[in-house]
Amino acid sequence: TAEVKELKNERKGREYLEDEEIEKLMKSFDRSLYKEHRDSMIIMLLMDTGMRLGECLQVTTEDLDMEDRTICLPAENTKGRRTRYVFFSVKTAKSLQRWLRYKDRYTSSKLLFPKKSGLPLEIHSFESSFKRYLGRAGIDKAYSPHALRNNFAKRCLMNGMDIYTLSRILGHSSVSVTENAYLDLTDRDLRHRYQNFSPIENMRK
């Protein structure tokens, strides 16, 4: 058996939403409806922070620091059982402020994204809704909400974030976990990424 060569399994690319797909998805929501306003905000926050869906649905308003644009994820709510912090943009902060004002008209729950009754939103319930939203937006791909986390990771790498920082934000146990999960860039990705680093383009005029 020493001469038997190990068969290589072809790496399966991670779920990834293109820019136009994201645009179509976000435009498909009716934000005058509590459920759709909430779910659109969940999608936006997952894309901007890299949180897991289960982590996001357990976030409370007390975990949210709007001034520093930071969310604390307590150890008991994370996969690795370690407290970590994720961060969000100015644009997302403005949307969150609008959502908080809207939410407070319907429920006094401390959860950031509760049901209208104030009860926690279940993962499977959001997953089912996510599939319907994709269909309504005309996106004929079998994406799961985890695609939003994959989307965050790949875009961070494409925009120049170092692998160590990304690993810490994602809550991975080591950098190697992040590398194995997200370093599957396509030739098109590499071409796009290269443009920022071309030696000739970056030489002083």
PATORLUM-117270 format. One record per atom (N, C-alpha, C): atom name; residue number from 1; x, y, z. Coordinates in steps of 0.1 Angstrom, whole numbers, m for minus. Each point is the difference from the previous one (the first is absolute). Example, Ala and Ser with C-alpha at 12.3 -4.5 7.8 and 13.67 -1.06 7.14 Angstrom:
BEGIN
[r N, 1, [132, m57, 78]]
[r CA, 1, [m9, 12, 0]]
[r C, 1, [9, 12, 0]]
[r N, 2, [m4, 11, m7]]
[r CA, 2, [9, 11, 0]]
[r C, 2, [m8, 11, 8]]
//
This chain:
BEGIN
[r N, 1, [8, m12, 0]]
[r CA, 1, [m8, 12, 0]]
[r C, 1, [8, 13, 0]]
[r N, 2, [13, m2, 2]]
[r CA, 2, [9, 12, 1]]
[r C, 2, [1, 8, m13]]
[r N, 3, [m3, m8, m11]]
[r CA, 3, [1, 6, m13]]
[r C, 3, [m14, 5, m5]]
[r N, 4, [m10, m2, 7]]
[r CA, 4, [m13, 5, m3]]
[r C, 4, [m1, 15, 2]]
[r N, 5, [m3, 7, m11]]
[r CA, 5, [m1, 15, 2]]
[r C, 5, [m13, 4, 5]]
[r N, 6, [0, 9, 9]]
[r CA, 6, [m12, 6, 6]]
[r C, 6, [m7, 8, m11]]
[r N, 7, [m13, m2, m1]]
[r CA, 7, [m8, 7, m9]]
[r C, 7, [m3, 14, 6]]
[r N, 8, [1, 10, m9]]
[r CA, 8, [m2, 14, 5]]
[r C, 8, [m15, 4, m3]]
[r N, 9, [m6, 4, 11]]
[r CA, 9, [m14, 5, m2]]
[r C, 9, [0, 14, m5]]
[r N, 10, [m8, 3, m10]]
[r CA, 10, [m1, 14, m5]]
[r C, 10, [m6, 9, 10]]
[r N, 11, [6, 11, 3]]
[r CA, 11, [m5, 9, 9]]
[r C, 11, [m13, 7, m5]]
[r N, 12, [m10, m1, 9]]
[r CA, 12, [m13, 7, m4]]
[r C, 12, [0, 14, 5]]
[r N, 13, [m3, 9, m9]]
[r CA, 13, [1, 15, 3]]
[r C, 13, [m12, 3, 10]]
[r N, 14, [3, 10, 8]]
[r CA, 14, [m10, 5, 10]]
[r C, 14, [m11, 7, m7]]
[r N, 15, [m12, 0, 6]]
[r CA, 15, [m11, 8, m5]]
[r C, 15, [4, 15, 0]]
[r N, 16, [m3, 7, m11]]
[r CA, 16, [4, 14, m1]]
[r C, 16, [m10, 7, m8]]
[r N, 17, [m5, 12, 5]]
[r CA, 17, [m9, 8, m7]]
[r C, 17, [7, 11, m7]]
[r N, 18, [m3, 1, m13]]
[r CA, 18, [6, 11, m8]]
[r C, 18, [m7, 13, 4]]
[r N, 19, [7, 11, m4]]
[r CA, 19, [m5, 14, 3]]
[r C, 19, [m15, 1, m5]]
[r N, 20, [m3, m4, m12]]
[r CA, 20, [m13, 2, m6]]
[r C, 20, [m10, m8, 7]]
[r N, 21, [4, m12, 5]]
[r CA, 21, [m9, m8, 8]]
[r C, 21, [m4, 6, 13]]
[r N, 22, [10, 6, 7]]
[r CA, 22, [m2, 7, 13]]
[r C, 22, [m10, 12, m3]]
[r N, 23, [3, 7, m10]]
[r CA, 23, [m9, 12, m3]]
[r C, 23, [m14, m4, m3]]
[r N, 24, [m2, m11, m7]]
[r CA, 24, [m14, m5, m3]]
[r C, 24, [m6, m5, 13]]
[r N, 25, [7, m7, 8]]
[r CA, 25, [m5, m5, 13]]
[r C, 25, [m5, 11, 9]]
[r N, 26, [9, 10, 2]]
[r CA, 26, [m3, 11, 9]]
[r C, 26, [m12, 9, m5]]
[r N, 27, [m1, 1, m13]]
[r CA, 27, [m11, 8, m6]]
[r C, 27, [m13, m7, 1]]
[r N, 28, [0, m13, 3]]
[r CA, 28, [m13, m7, 0]]
[r C, 28, [m8, 1, 13]]
[r N, 29, [5, 6, 10]]
[r CA, 29, [m6, 1, 13]]
[r C, 29, [m10, 11, 1]]
[r N, 30, [m11, m2, 7]]
[r CA, 30, [m10, 10, 3]]
[r C, 30, [2, 4, 15]]
[r N, 31, [8, 10, 2]]
[r CA, 31, [4, 4, 14]]
[r C, 31, [m11, 6, 8]]
[r N, 32, [m12, 2, m6]]
[r CA, 32, [m12, 4, 8]]
[r C, 32, [m5, m11, 9]]
[r N, 33, [4, m13, m4]]
[r CA, 33, [m4, m12, 7]]
[r C, 33, [10, m3, 11]]
[r N, 34, [m4, m3, 12]]
[r CA, 34, [9, m3, 11]]
[r C, 34, [10, m11, m4]]
[r N, 35, [m6, m12, m4]]
[r CA, 35, [8, m11, m3]]
[r C, 35, [11, 2, m11]]
[r N, 36, [m4, 7, m11]]
[r CA, 36, [9, 3, m11]]
[r C, 36, [10, 10, 4]]
[r N, 37, [m3, 10, 8]]
[r CA, 37, [9, 10, 4]]
[r C, 37, [11, m7, 9]]
[r N, 38, [m5, m8, 9]]
[r CA, 38, [9, m8, 9]]
[r C, 38, [9, m9, m8]]
[r N, 39, [m5, m7, m9]]
[r CA, 39, [8, m10, m8]]
[r C, 39, [10, 7, m9]]
[r N, 40, [m4, 11, m6]]
[r CA, 40, [10, 7, m8]]
[r C, 40, [11, 6, 8]]
[r N, 41, [m3, 4, 13]]
[r CA, 41, [11, 5, 8]]
[r C, 41, [9, m12, 5]]
[r N, 42, [m6, m11, 2]]
[r CA, 42, [9, m12, 4]]
[r C, 42, [9, m3, m12]]
[r N, 43, [m4, 0, m12]]
[r CA, 43, [8, m3, m11]]
[r C, 43, [11, 10, m2]]
[r N, 44, [m3, 13, 2]]
[r CA, 44, [10, 11, m1]]
[r C, 44, [10, m2, 11]]
[r N, 45, [m4, m3, 12]]
[r CA, 45, [10, m2, 11]]
[r C, 45, [8, m12, m1]]
[r N, 46, [m5, m11, m5]]
[r CA, 46, [8, m12, m3]]
[r C, 46, [11, 3, m10]]
[r N, 47, [m4, 7, m10]]
[r CA, 47, [9, 4, m11]]
[r C, 47, [11, 9, 4]]
[r N, 48, [m3, 9, 10]]
[r CA, 48, [10, 10, 4]]
[r C, 48, [8, m4, 12]]
[r N, 49, [m3, m11, 7]]
[r CA, 49, [7, m4, 12]]
[r C, 49, [6, m14, m1]]
[r N, 50, [m5, m9, m8]]
[r CA, 50, [5, m13, m1]]
[r C, 50, [m5, m9, 11]]
[r N, 51, [m10, 4, 8]]
[r CA, 51, [m6, m8, 10]]
[r C, 51, [m7, m13, m6]]
[r N, 52, [0, m10, 9]]
[r CA, 52, [m9, m11, m4]]
[r C, 52, [m14, 3, 3]]
[r N, 53, [m9, m6, m7]]
[r CA, 53, [m15, 3, 1]]
[r C, 53, [m4, m2, 15]]
[r N, 54, [4, m11, 6]]
[r CA, 54, [m4, m3, 14]]
[r C, 54, [5, 11, 9]]
[r N, 55, [12, 5, m2]]
[r CA, 55, [6, 11, 8]]
[r C, 55, [m8, 12, m1]]
[r N, 56, [m4, 4, m12]]
[r CA, 56, [m7, 12, m3]]
[r C, 56, [m14, 0, 6]]
[r N, 57, [m6, m11, 0]]
[r CA, 57, [m14, m1, 6]]
[r C, 57, [0, 1, 15]]
[r N, 58, [11, m1, 6]]
[r CA, 58, [1, 0, 15]]
[r C, 58, [5, 14, 5]]
[r N, 59, [4, 9, m10]]
[r CA, 59, [5, 13, 4]]
[r C, 59, [m12, 8, 7]]
[r N, 60, [4, 7, 11]]
[r CA, 60, [m10, 9, 7]]
[r C, 60, [5, 14, m2]]
[r N, 61, [m9, 9, 3]]
[r CA, 61, [3, 14, m1]]
[r C, 61, [11, 4, 10]]
[r N, 62, [2, m8, 10]]
[r CA, 62, [11, 3, 10]]
[r C, 62, [13, m4, m6]]
[r N, 63, [0, m9, m9]]
[r CA, 63, [13, m5, m7]]
[r C, 63, [5, 10, m10]]
[r N, 64, [m9, 10, m3]]
[r CA, 64, [2, 9, m12]]
[r C, 64, [6, 13, 5]]
[r N, 65, [12, 4, m5]]
[r CA, 65, [6, 13, 3]]
[r C, 65, [m1, 8, m13]]
[r N, 66, [m9, 9, m1]]
[r CA, 66, [m2, 8, m12]]
[r C, 66, [11, 11, m1]]
[r N, 67, [5, 4, 11]]
[r CA, 67, [11, 11, m1]]
[r C, 67, [12, m6, m7]]
[r N, 68, [5, m12, 5]]
[r CA, 68, [12, m6, m6]]
[r C, 68, [m3, m9, m12]]
[r N, 69, [m13, m2, m3]]
[r CA, 69, [m5, m9, m10]]
[r C, 69, [6, m14, 2]]
[r N, 70, [m3, m5, 11]]
[r CA, 70, [5, m13, 5]]
[r C, 70, [m11, m9, 6]]
[r N, 71, [1, m13, m2]]
[r CA, 71, [m10, m9, 6]]
[r C, 71, [8, m10, 8]]
[r N, 72, [m3, m2, 13]]
[r CA, 72, [6, m10, 8]]
[r C, 72, [m7, m13, m1]]
[r N, 73, [7, m10, m3]]
[r CA, 73, [m7, m14, m1]]
[r C, 73, [5, m8, 12]]
[r N, 74, [m8, m1, 10]]
[r CA, 74, [4, m7, 13]]
[r C, 74, [4, m15, m3]]
[r N, 75, [9, m5, 8]]
[r CA, 75, [5, m14, m2]]
[r C, 75, [m11, m10, m2]]
[r N, 76, [m11, 1, 8]]
[r CA, 76, [m10, m10, 0]]
[r C, 76, [m8, 0, m13]]
[r N, 77, [2, 11, m8]]
[r CA, 77, [m8, 0, m13]]
[r C, 77, [9, m3, m12]]
[r N, 78, [13, m2, 2]]
[r CA, 78, [9, m3, m11]]
[r C, 78, [3, m14, m2]]
[r N, 79, [4, m4, m12]]
[r CA, 79, [3, m14, m3]]
[r C, 79, [13, m5, 8]]
[r N, 80, [9, 9, 1]]
[r CA, 80, [13, m3, 6]]
[r C, 80, [0, 2, 15]]
[r N, 81, [m12, 5, 6]]
[r CA, 81, [m1, 2, 14]]
[r C, 81, [10, 10, 5]]
[r N, 82, [3, 10, m8]]
[r CA, 82, [8, 11, 4]]
[r C, 82, [m6, 13, m4]]
[r N, 83, [0, 10, 9]]
[r CA, 83, [m5, 13, m3]]
[r C, 83, [8, 6, m11]]
[r N, 84, [m7, 6, m9]]
[r CA, 84, [7, 8, m11]]
[r C, 84, [m8, 12, m4]]
[r N, 85, [6, 8, m8]]
[r CA, 85, [m7, 12, m4]]
[r C, 85, [0, 1, m16]]
[r N, 86, [m11, 5, m5]]
[r CA, 86, [m1, 2, m14]]
[r C, 86, [m3, 15, m2]]
[r N, 87, [2, 5, m12]]
[r CA, 87, [m1, 14, m3]]
[r C, 87, [m9, 3, m12]]
[r N, 88, [m6, 12, 0]]
[r CA, 88, [m9, 3, m12]]
[r C, 88, [3, 14, m4]]
[r N, 89, [m4, 3, m12]]
[r CA, 89, [3, 13, m7]]
[r C, 89, [m9, 11, 4]]
[r N, 90, [3, 12, m4]]
[r CA, 90, [m8, 12, 2]]
[r C, 90, [m14, m2, m7]]
[r N, 91, [0, m5, m12]]
[r CA, 91, [m12, m3, m8]]
[r C, 91, [m9, m9, 8]]
[r N, 92, [6, m11, 5]]
[r CA, 92, [m8, m10, 7]]
[r C, 92, [m5, 6, 13]]
[r N, 93, [8, 9, 7]]
[r CA, 93, [m4, 6, 12]]
[r C, 93, [m13, 8, m2]]
[r N, 94, [m1, 8, m11]]
[r CA, 94, [m11, 8, m3]]
[r C, 94, [m13, m9, m2]]
[r N, 95, [2, m11, m7]]
[r CA, 95, [m11, m9, m2]]
[r C, 95, [m5, m7, 13]]
[r N, 96, [10, m3, 9]]
[r CA, 96, [m3, m5, 13]]
[r C, 96, [m8, 10, 8]]
[r N, 97, [4, 12, 0]]
[r CA, 97, [m7, 10, 8]]
[r C, 97, [m15, 1, m5]]
[r N, 98, [m2, 0, m13]]
[r CA, 98, [m14, 0, m5]]
[r C, 98, [m7, m12, 4]]
[r N, 99, [6, m12, 0]]
[r CA, 99, [m6, m12, 4]]
[r C, 99, [m4, 0, 15]]
[r N, 100, [9, 5, 8]]
[r CA, 100, [m3, 0, 15]]
[r C, 100, [m12, 9, 3]]
[r N, 101, [m1, 12, m7]]
[r CA, 101, [m12, 8, 2]]
[r C, 101, [m12, m7, m5]]
[r N, 102, [1, m7, m11]]
[r CA, 102, [m12, m8, m5]]
[r C, 102, [m4, m11, 9]]
[r N, 103, [10, m8, 5]]
[r CA, 103, [m2, m11, 8]]
[r C, 103, [m7, 4, 13]]
[r N, 104, [4, 11, 6]]
[r CA, 104, [m5, 4, 13]]
[r C, 104, [m15, 4, 0]]
[r N, 105, [m5, 2, m12]]
[r CA, 105, [m14, 3, m2]]
[r C, 105, [m9, m13, 2]]
[r N, 106, [7, m12, m1]]
[r CA, 106, [m8, m12, 0]]
[r C, 106, [4, m9, 12]]
[r N, 107, [12, 1, 5]]
[r CA, 107, [4, m10, 11]]
[r C, 107, [10, 7, 9]]
[r N, 108, [0, m4, 12]]
[r CA, 108, [10, 5, 10]]
[r C, 108, [11, m11, 3]]
[r N, 109, [0, m10, m9]]
[r CA, 109, [10, m10, 2]]
[r C, 109, [14, 5, m1]]
[r N, 110, [9, m5, 8]]
[r CA, 110, [14, 4, m1]]
[r C, 110, [8, m6, m11]]
[r N, 111, [m6, m10, m6]]
[r CA, 111, [6, m6, m12]]
[r C, 111, [0, 10, m12]]
[r N, 112, [11, 0, m7]]
[r CA, 112, [1, 9, m12]]
[r C, 112, [m10, m3, m11]]
[r N, 113, [m2, m13, m2]]
[r CA, 113, [m8, m5, m11]]
[r C, 113, [m11, m10, 5]]
[r N, 114, [m9, 4, 9]]
[r CA, 114, [m10, m10, 4]]
[r C, 114, [m12, m1, m10]]
[r N, 115, [m8, m9, 3]]
[r CA, 115, [m13, m1, m7]]
[r C, 115, [m8, 12, 5]]
[r N, 116, [m11, 3, m7]]
[r CA, 116, [m8, 12, 4]]
[r C, 116, [m6, m2, 14]]
[r N, 117, [m2, m13, 4]]
[r CA, 117, [m5, m4, 13]]
[r C, 117, [11, 3, 11]]
[r N, 118, [12, 2, m4]]
[r CA, 118, [11, 1, 10]]
[r C, 118, [8, m12, 2]]
[r N, 119, [m5, m11, m5]]
[r CA, 119, [7, m13, 1]]
[r C, 119, [12, m1, m9]]
[r N, 120, [10, m9, 3]]
[r CA, 120, [11, m1, m9]]
[r C, 120, [m4, m6, m14]]
[r N, 121, [7, 5, m10]]
[r CA, 121, [m1, m5, m13]]
[r C, 121, [8, m13, m2]]
[r N, 122, [m6, m11, m4]]
[r CA, 122, [8, m12, m2]]
[r C, 122, [8, 0, m13]]
[r N, 123, [11, m7, 1]]
[r CA, 123, [9, m2, m12]]
[r C, 123, [m8, m5, m12]]
[r N, 124, [m7, m11, 2]]
[r CA, 124, [m7, m7, m11]]
[r C, 124, [m10, 9, m6]]
[r N, 125, [m6, 8, 8]]
[r CA, 125, [m11, 9, m5]]
[r C, 125, [7, 11, m10]]
[r N, 126, [11, 5, 4]]
[r CA, 126, [7, 10, m8]]
[r C, 126, [5, m7, m13]]
[r N, 127, [5, m12, 1]]
[r CA, 127, [5, m7, m11]]
[r C, 127, [m11, m3, m11]]
[r N, 128, [m12, m3, 5]]
[r CA, 128, [m11, m2, m9]]
[r C, 128, [m4, 13, m7]]
[r N, 129, [0, 11, 7]]
[r CA, 129, [m3, 13, m5]]
[r C, 129, [10, 5, m10]]
[r N, 130, [13, m3, 3]]
[r CA, 130, [11, 3, m9]]
[r C, 130, [m2, m6, m14]]
[r N, 131, [m4, m12, 0]]
[r CA, 131, [m2, m7, m13]]
[r C, 131, [m11, 7, m8]]
[r N, 132, [m10, 4, 7]]
[r CA, 132, [m12, 7, m7]]
[r C, 132, [5, 13, m5]]
[r N, 133, [8, 7, 8]]
[r CA, 133, [5, 13, m5]]
[r C, 133, [8, m1, m12]]
[r N, 134, [9, m10, m1]]
[r CA, 134, [8, m3, m12]]
[r C, 134, [m9, m2, m12]]
[r N, 135, [m10, m9, 2]]
[r CA, 135, [m9, m3, m11]]
[r C, 135, [m7, 13, m5]]
[r N, 136, [m5, 8, 9]]
[r CA, 136, [m7, 12, m3]]
[r C, 136, [9, 10, m8]]
[r N, 137, [13, 0, 4]]
[r CA, 137, [9, 9, m7]]
[r C, 137, [5, m6, m13]]
[r N, 138, [m4, m12, m4]]
[r CA, 138, [4, m5, m12]]
[r C, 138, [14, m6, 0]]
[r N, 139, [5, m4, 12]]
[r CA, 139, [13, m6, 1]]
[r C, 139, [m2, m15, 1]]
[r N, 140, [3, m7, m11]]
[r CA, 140, [m2, m14, m2]]
[r C, 140, [12, m8, 4]]
[r N, 141, [4, 1, 13]]
[r CA, 141, [12, m7, 5]]
[r C, 141, [m4, m5, 14]]
[r N, 142, [6, m11, 4]]
[r CA, 142, [m4, m6, 13]]
[r C, 142, [9, 6, 11]]
[r N, 143, [0, 13, 2]]
[r CA, 143, [7, 6, 11]]
[r C, 143, [m6, m3, 14]]
[r N, 144, [8, m1, 10]]
[r CA, 144, [m5, 0, 14]]
[r C, 144, [4, 13, 6]]
[r N, 145, [m5, 4, 12]]
[r CA, 145, [5, 12, 7]]
[r C, 145, [15, 0, 2]]
[r N, 146, [6, m12, 1]]
[r CA, 146, [14, m1, 3]]
[r C, 146, [8, 6, m12]]
[r N, 147, [m6, 1, m12]]
[r CA, 147, [6, 7, m11]]
[r C, 147, [4, 14, 3]]
[r N, 148, [m8, 6, 9]]
[r CA, 148, [3, 14, 4]]
[r C, 148, [13, 1, 8]]
[r N, 149, [3, m10, 8]]
[r CA, 149, [13, 0, 8]]
[r C, 149, [11, m3, m10]]
[r N, 150, [m2, m9, m9]]
[r CA, 150, [10, m2, m11]]
[r C, 150, [2, 12, m8]]
[r N, 151, [m10, 8, m3]]
[r CA, 151, [0, 12, m7]]
[r C, 151, [9, 10, 7]]
[r N, 152, [m2, 1, 13]]
[r CA, 152, [8, 9, 8]]
[r C, 152, [15, m3, m1]]
[r N, 153, [3, m13, 3]]
[r CA, 153, [14, m4, 0]]
[r C, 153, [7, 2, m13]]
[r N, 154, [m6, m4, m11]]
[r CA, 154, [6, 2, m13]]
[r C, 154, [2, 14, m3]]
[r N, 155, [m10, 9, 2]]
[r CA, 155, [2, 14, m3]]
[r C, 155, [10, 6, 9]]
[r N, 156, [2, m4, 12]]
[r CA, 156, [10, 6, 9]]
[r C, 156, [14, m4, m6]]
[r N, 157, [2, m12, m4]]
[r CA, 157, [12, m4, m7]]
[r C, 157, [3, 7, m12]]
[r N, 158, [m10, 2, m9]]
[r CA, 158, [1, 7, m12]]
[r C, 158, [4, 15, 2]]
[r N, 159, [m5, 5, 11]]
[r CA, 159, [3, 14, 3]]
[r C, 159, [12, 3, 8]]
[r N, 160, [8, m11, 2]]
[r CA, 160, [13, 1, 6]]
[r C, 160, [2, m3, 15]]
[r N, 161, [m11, m5, 6]]
[r CA, 161, [1, m3, 14]]
[r C, 161, [10, m12, 2]]
[r N, 162, [9, 0, 10]]
[r CA, 162, [9, m11, 2]]
[r C, 162, [m8, m12, 6]]
[r N, 163, [6, m12, m2]]
[r CA, 163, [m7, m12, 4]]
[r C, 163, [m1, m1, 15]]
[r N, 164, [9, 5, 8]]
[r CA, 164, [0, 0, 14]]
[r C, 164, [m12, 8, 6]]
[r N, 165, [m2, 12, m5]]
[r CA, 165, [m11, 9, 4]]
[r C, 165, [m13, m7, m3]]
[r N, 166, [m1, m5, m12]]
[r CA, 166, [m12, m7, m5]]
[r C, 166, [m4, m12, 9]]
[r N, 167, [10, m7, 3]]
[r CA, 167, [m2, m12, 9]]
[r C, 167, [m5, 4, 14]]
[r N, 168, [5, 10, 5]]
[r CA, 168, [m4, 5, 13]]
[r C, 168, [m15, 5, 0]]
[r N, 169, [m3, 7, m10]]
[r CA, 169, [m14, 5, m2]]
[r C, 169, [m10, m11, m2]]
[r N, 170, [4, m10, m8]]
[r CA, 170, [m9, m12, m2]]
[r C, 170, [m1, m9, 12]]
[r N, 171, [9, 1, 9]]
[r CA, 171, [0, m9, 12]]
[r C, 171, [5, m13, m3]]
[r N, 172, [9, m2, m9]]
[r CA, 172, [6, m13, m3]]
[r C, 172, [11, m3, 11]]
[r N, 173, [2, m13, 2]]
[r CA, 173, [9, m4, 10]]
[r C, 173, [15, 2, m4]]
[r N, 174, [3, 1, m13]]
[r CA, 174, [13, 3, m5]]
[r C, 174, [m1, 6, m14]]
[r N, 175, [11, 6, m4]]
[r CA, 175, [1, 5, m14]]
[r C, 175, [m1, m11, m10]]
[r N, 176, [5, m12, 3]]
[r CA, 176, [m1, m11, m10]]
[r C, 176, [m14, m3, m3]]
[r N, 177, [m9, 1, 10]]
[r CA, 177, [m15, m3, m3]]
[r C, 177, [m5, 10, m10]]
[r N, 178, [4, 13, 2]]
[r CA, 178, [m5, 10, m10]]
[r C, 178, [6, m2, m14]]
[r N, 179, [13, m4, 0]]
[r CA, 179, [6, m2, m13]]
[r C, 179, [m7, m12, m7]]
[r N, 180, [m2, m11, 7]]
[r CA, 180, [m7, m11, m6]]
[r C, 180, [m14, 3, m5]]
[r N, 181, [m7, 9, 7]]
[r CA, 181, [m13, 3, m3]]
[r C, 181, [m2, 10, m11]]
[r N, 182, [9, 10, m1]]
[r CA, 182, [m3, 12, m9]]
[r C, 182, [10, 3, m10]]
[r N, 183, [11, m7, m1]]
[r CA, 183, [10, 3, m10]]
[r C, 183, [m2, m7, m13]]
[r N, 184, [m13, 1, m5]]
[r CA, 184, [m3, m7, m13]]
[r C, 184, [m4, 11, m10]]
[r N, 185, [9, 10, m2]]
[r CA, 185, [m2, 10, m9]]
[r C, 185, [1, m4, m15]]
[r N, 186, [m9, 5, m8]]
[r CA, 186, [0, m4, m14]]
[r C, 186, [11, 9, m8]]
[r N, 187, [2, m4, m12]]
[r CA, 187, [9, 8, m8]]
[r C, 187, [m5, 15, m2]]
[r N, 188, [m13, 1, m1]]
[r CA, 188, [m6, 13, m1]]
[r C, 188, [3, 8, 13]]
[r N, 189, [m2, m6, 11]]
[r CA, 189, [3, 6, 13]]
[r C, 189, [14, 5, 1]]
[r N, 190, [10, m9, m4]]
[r CA, 190, [14, 4, 0]]
[r C, 190, [3, 11, m9]]
[r N, 191, [m6, 0, m12]]
[r CA, 191, [2, 11, m9]]
[r C, 191, [m4, 14, 6]]
[r N, 192, [m12, m1, 6]]
[r CA, 192, [m6, 12, 6]]
[r C, 192, [9, 5, 12]]
[r N, 193, [5, m10, 8]]
[r CA, 193, [8, 3, 12]]
[r C, 193, [14, 6, m4]]
[r N, 194, [5, m6, m11]]
[r CA, 194, [13, 4, m5]]
[r C, 194, [1, 15, m4]]
[r N, 195, [m11, 6, m5]]
[r CA, 195, [0, 14, m4]]
[r C, 195, [5, 9, 10]]
[r N, 196, [m3, m3, 13]]
[r CA, 196, [5, 9, 11]]
[r C, 196, [15, m2, 3]]
[r N, 197, [6, m10, m5]]
[r CA, 197, [14, m3, 3]]
[r C, 197, [10, 0, m11]]
[r N, 198, [m5, 4, m12]]
[r CA, 198, [9, 0, m12]]
[r C, 198, [12, 8, 3]]
[r N, 199, [13, m5, m1]]
[r CA, 199, [12, 8, 3]]
[r C, 199, [1, 12, m10]]
[r N, 200, [m4, m2, m12]]
[r CA, 200, [2, 11, m10]]
[r C, 200, [m10, 11, 3]]
[r N, 201, [m13, m4, 3]]
[r CA, 201, [m10, 10, 3]]
[r C, 201, [3, 8, 13]]
[r N, 202, [7, m7, 9]]
[r CA, 202, [2, 7, 13]]
[r C, 202, [14, 7, 1]]
[r N, 203, [7, 0, m11]]
[r CA, 203, [13, 7, 0]]
[r C, 203, [m3, 15, 0]]
[r N, 204, [9, 8, 6]]
[r CA, 204, [m2, 14, 0]]
[r C, 204, [2, 5, m14]]
[r N, 205, [m9, 10, m3]]
[r CA, 205, [1, 6, m13]]
[r C, 205, [12, 8, m2]]
//
